[in-house]
């Protein structure tokens, strides 16, 4: 049995809504049958009744449809809720030699307004064009068999997963296993997604113009195409493909930084981890990362940084605070997959100038007179030991003569005490 709805043309109210095979009309009406056009074998006149014969053998009869002086309209509603008007008579009620059919947005044009159906205000040829009517012989339903044109190539895809999100062109890697394929506006047509030549379940969003697979795509490279199917059920040829590379595998853990570059103060150059620096934005030496994108982490927190592929350094944009820091980095591939962090190196930022050093004593250890040399005294020891205090813990102490020549160096102990014995090579 079919769903049959009868709407009064005069009052616009629903007169009857039934599940059945027969309905009888008492006034000019629009009869809506919820039947897919593909299921209709024939629509014909039998006396004053309209008879719809389905391919299943079921018959639906609309009694009084062709009564003299009446003006009734038959509309089919397909599976996609599209309305198809079957026109049997002209505006005078005379039976047409051939019924014509066409899609309409709603039944409003078939209803009376001030006693007149606005549909008849149009010239017959204009009406046919406006309603996209389809010719039909002998009152048989004429199915549209012309497929739509081949659709345009997808413009790219939208990635909504991971670190690298946005719209990307074909040929690009993505960590989004359900990327939205950008196909644009398809009008009344229905798009179908094909992956590597196989139809896959998908969802079309008319707001964004994207066609998205419901189930995740497997890892690897895929040819993506789509077709469009018109309301009559005709499917176009597939579009030209774009390539989408699904990559959800993170890169390997990168190597430990080789050290850092200090570009500030008197002591500049490349230094190993564990070294102090007065450069608050030292360049961390990580080497070549290829197509990957490095990210700098200081004490486990991501910080903004700039990578220089020429020097292989990754430099923090904002100054590091005073003190000791664990420095690591990760690499992210073009698909947006981020690696585990590297092993750390320690960088000690020290921008505090040392306190004034004091020489506490100078020791002569060459015979015949040894011991502390008094201020202004004489010594035969060409490399007397110079002891002092006031240094920072583990600070490098450099002893120079009055001309600035380096006589020797030493490292202060934890209490800031130091001892330098010049070498003969520096005399």
Buried (B, 14 or more C-beta within 10 A) or exposed (E): EBEBBBBBBEEEEEBBEEEEEEBEBEBBBBBBBBBBBEBBBBBBBEEBBBBBBBEEEBBBBBBBBBBEEBBBBBBBBBEEEBBBBBBBBEBEBEEEEEBBBBBBEEBEBBBBEEEEBEBBEBEEEEBBEBBEBBEBEEBBBBBBEEBBEEBEBBBBBBBEBBEBBEBBEBEBBBBBBBBBBBBBEBEEBBBBBBBBEEEBEBEBEEEBBBBBBEEEBEEEEBBBBBBBBBBBBBBBEBBEBBEBBBBBEBBEEBEBBBBBBBEEEEEEEBBEBEBBBBBBBBBBBBBEBEEBBBBBBBBEEEBEBEBEEEEBBBBBEEEBEEEEBBBBBBBBBBBBBBBEBBEBBEBBBBBEEBEEBEBBBBBBEEEEEBEEBEEEEEBEBEBBBBBBBBBBEEBBBEBEEEEEEEBBBBEBBEEBBBBBBBEEEBE
